Amino acid sequence: MPLISIVTPSLNQGRFIEQTILSVLGQEYPNVEHIIVDGGSKDNTLSVLKKYEGTYDMQWTSEPDNGMYQAINKGLRRTKGEILAYLNADDLYLPWTTRVVSEVFDHHPPVDLVYGDMIRMKIDGRYGSIIVNPPQQALRTHLRLLTSLTQPAVFWRRRVFDDLGGFDESFQMAADYDFFLRASRKSRFLKVDEILAIFRSHPQNKSTRGLAEALAEDAQVKAKYYGHDSMKVVTERILYRILWSRYCAAKLFMLSLRRTSQPRGNGGWRHFLATRTLSGSMFWQLGASFVPGFRTLVAHRKPSSERGYVDARCLLDIALVKQDAHSRSLVPDPAWEA
């Protein structure tokens, strides 16, 4: 059972970081290391970190740094695990996340990076939505024409980090996009059909506060690897965006039809479907997804009718099941070994 190392960069995230810690502490997979790199918080972050010292395999430091990606690189270089990832201090894993990832890596030794899908929700909202990542066959096209993978749902082997030299610290917002683009040119990716993370949006999000900067850096990354856009590339990007939105609509519709999947059943997204937090969808809702603006209007008037909506509060409760860390059994489930 390989060690999975999770790095969490933090700066004045005391309102959220305890829940992030609980989502790591509550992992079903027992061999997880958590490194928290704090940038010198002035709020209650340090008191939260001290509260969880010694309760699980967690280490933390607090000192000034030059940004999130420097903190991430610093933390990843301190880790001991074979499988690596980073989780921001306001995002969450689901209880099954690291177990699923470990099994996929174990069954596919040549694979370098594993990624799944993600839930996006407002920090105090009731509903969330599923953000679908592309299958590995379409990954390079997706990265070239659209955007990055959803970072909280991506894990990689240590050899990838060592080979790429970590994240490019010259970026403030798009170093993960740059990292995945570089990796896509020499490493093997594999998509797993499962929800692996929850991204929580709020006004203090770096990506929310710096949206214009994020878009500018995304464009900078594209130009770095593909050159400046020609009319052909702009046309391809528009067509791909249209096709991708239709693909996601159909994918989520088909997923919602399987929402009664048995907890131990076969097939994709089985752990997520077993939570019963995904709503059903009607055929008219699928059709509405193909009419620009109509689905947004319907969702605004009646949020519970939005196709693919997730009961985010219920899912949050599942992710944050509080456990007595001292009484947790670290004996592997025989089923995992089998």
N, C-alpha and C positions, 0 to 999 in steps of 0.2 A: 504494500500500500504506500505509494510514493507520497512524500510530503508536499503539500500544496501551500505555497506562500502567498499571502495577500498583503499588499501594501496600501495603506490609507494615508493620503496627504491631508493635512488639516490646518486651518487658520481661522480662529474665532468661529468654530462650528459647534459650540457647546450645546446649542438648542437641538442639534440633530445627531451628534456623533454617538450618543449612547444607544440609539436605535440601530445604527450601523454596527456597533460592537455586538449587540444582541443578535443581529442577523448572522454574524460570523460565529459567535459563541453557540448558536443553535444549529449549526450544521450537523447533519446526520453522519457525515464522513468524519472520522475521529482524528485524522492526521493533518491538521491545518495549523499553520503558523501565521500570526497576524503581527505585522510591523506597522506602527502608527508613527508618522513623521510630522510633527507639529512645527509650524513656522514661527512659534513664539506668541501664542494666543494670549490675549488680555481678558478674555471672558472666563467662563467656568469650565472650559475644556479640560484643563489640567486636573481639576478636582474629579471630573468624570473618569479620566484615564487612571488616576490613582485608585479610584473605587474598584476598578476591575483588574488591578495588578494582582498577579498570582492566582486568578480564578480560571485562567486558561492560558494557552501558549501565546502570550502577547507581550511585545516589548514596545516601548515608546521613547521618543526623544522630543525635546522642545528647544529649538534654537532658530534664529533668523536664517532665512534662505532667500534665493533669488527667483522664487516662483514655484508653481505647482510641479512642473516637470523636473526641476532640480531635486525637489523633495522625493518625487517618485523614483528617479534614478538612484538617489542616495539610499532609499529604503530597499529597492530591489537588489542593490549590491550587498546589502547586509543579510539578505535572506539565505536560507539553506536548502530550500525546496527545489525539486525537479520541475514542478509546474508552477507558473507564476501568473499573477494578475494584479491589477490595482482597482480599488473600490473607493470612490470619493466619500467624504465624511457625511454626505446626506443621502447616499444611495444604499440599497439593500440587496442581499442575496436571499433566495428562497431556501428552505431547509434542505432540499435535495440538490442544490446547485453543485457543490464540490464532489458529491458522490457520482452524479451523472458525468461530470467532466472527467473524473478519474477513470471511470469505466470506459469511456470513449477512447481516451488515450491508451488505456491498457489493451483494448481490442484492436487498435490501429497504431502500431509502433512507428510507422513511417510518418505519421501526421505530426506537424509542428505546431499548428494553432487550431483550437476548437472554439466554435462560437455558436450561440443560440439566439433566441429572441428575447425581447424585453418588454416590460410594462412601463408605460409613462403615465404619471399621475401628478395632480397638483398636491402640494404638501398637506393641505387641509380639505382636499376634495373627496367626494364620495365615489366618483367613477374614474376609471383609468382606461387606457387604450393599449392595444398590442402593437408594438413596433416590430415589424417583420424584417429580418435580415435576408439577403439573397442566398440562394444555394451556391455551393462552392463553384459550380460550373459557370455561374454568371458573375462571380465576385470581381474579376478584373474589369469587366464592363461596367459594373456598378460603381466601383471606385473611380473609374475614369470619367464616367458621364454624370454621376450623381453626387455621392458623398461617402463618408466613412462608414464603417460598421458601428453599431451601438457599443461603445467601449466597455460598459460594465458587464457585458455578456460575452467577453472574449478572454480566453486563457491561452498561454503559450508555454512551450518548453524553454528551459533555461538556455539551451543552445541558440535559440532565436535571439534572445536578449543579448547574449554574449557576441553573437555574430554581427548584429546590427549596431552594437555599441550603445544600446539604450535609446531613450527618446531625445530628440533634437531640442535642446533647451533654448534655442533661439526663438522658438515659437512659444506663445502664451496660451493659445487656444487650440491649435490644430496639430500638435505634435503626435497625437495618437493616429490621426489621419496619415500623417507622414510615415509613421512607424508601420502601419498596416500596408501602405503602398510599397514601401521598401521590402517588407516581408513577402508580399505577393509575388515579387519577382524571383524569389529563390526558395521559398518555403511552401509546404503543403498545408492547405487549410481544409477543414471539414466542418460542415454545418450539422448541428444536432437539432432535431425538432423538439425543443423544450424551452419553456420560459426559464431563464437563468438569473434574471436580475430585475430590480424595480428602480427606475429613475424617477426621482421626485423633484418637480420643478417648483421654484418659489422665487420671489423678487431678488433674493440675495445670491441666486445661482450665478456663477461666473459666466456661463453660457447665456443666461438671460440678460445680465447687466451689460455684457460685452457682445451682443448679437452682431452688431456692425463689424466689430473687430474679428469675430469668428468667421463671418462670411468673407472678409478680406483675406484672412489667413488661408481659408479653404481655397480661394482663387489663387493665392500665392503657391500653395502646394501643387495644384493642378498645373500651373504654369511651369513650375520647377521640373516636373516629370514629363509633361506632354506639350509644352510650349503654349503660346498664346492661341486662343480660340480662333479657328477659321469659321467661315459661314457653314461649312459642312459639319463641323463639330457642334456648333450651336444648334443646327437642325437635328443632329443625332441626339443631343441632350434633351431637346424638347420632346422628341418622339419617345425617347426612353422614359422620361418622367411620366408621360401619359400612360405608357404601357405598364410601368411599374405600379402606378396607383391602381390600375385595373387589376393587376395581378394580386396586389395586397387585398383588395376588396373581395375578390373571389376566394382567396386563401382563407381570410377570416370568416367568410360565410360558410365555407365547407367545415372549418374548425368548429364553428358554433353549432353545427348539426351533430357534432360528436360530443357535445358537452356532458352527456350522461355516461361517458366512458367509465368502466369499472376502475377502481384505484390500482389494481394489479393487472389491468388489461394490457394488450400489446398495442403497438402503434405509437405515433408521435404525440408529443405534448401530454403524455399520460399522467404525469405528476400534476401538471397544472390543471388538466381537465378534471382530475379527481377532487380538486378543491371546490368544484361546483360554483365558481365565481364568475364564469363567463355566461353572458346572456345568450338567448337564442336569437336567430335572425330569420326574417321573413323574405320571400322572394322579391317583394317590392322594395325592400331595403337594399338588396343587392343591385336591383335596377337603378335605384336612386344614387348609388355610388358611381354610376357611369354618367350621371347628369351633373355637370359642374355646378357647384354651389347648392344643389338641392339637399344633399345629405347634411351639409352644415346647417341649413335652415331647419330641417327636421330635428336634428340633434339639439339645436338651440331651444326649440319650442318644447321638446320632450326628450330630455337627456337619456332616459332609460330606453329609448327606442334606437339609439345609435348602434349601428352594426358593430359587432365585436367589442362592445363595452364590457368592462370588467368591474365587478364589485370590489373596488380597491381597498375599502376599509376592511372588508373581510379577509382579503389577501394579506393585508398588512398585519392583521392579528396572527395569521399563520406564520408570517415571516418573523414575528417578534415574540414567539412563545418563550416566556421567561423560564429559565431552568436554574436549578441550584448547581452551579458549576462544580462544586466539590463532590456532589453525589452522582455526576454523570458517569455512565459506564463507558470506558474506552475500549471495551472488548468488541472486535469487529463482528458485524452480522455475518453469519456463515454464508448467507445468500450472496454477499459481495464477493467472498473468496471463491464461491462456486462459479 
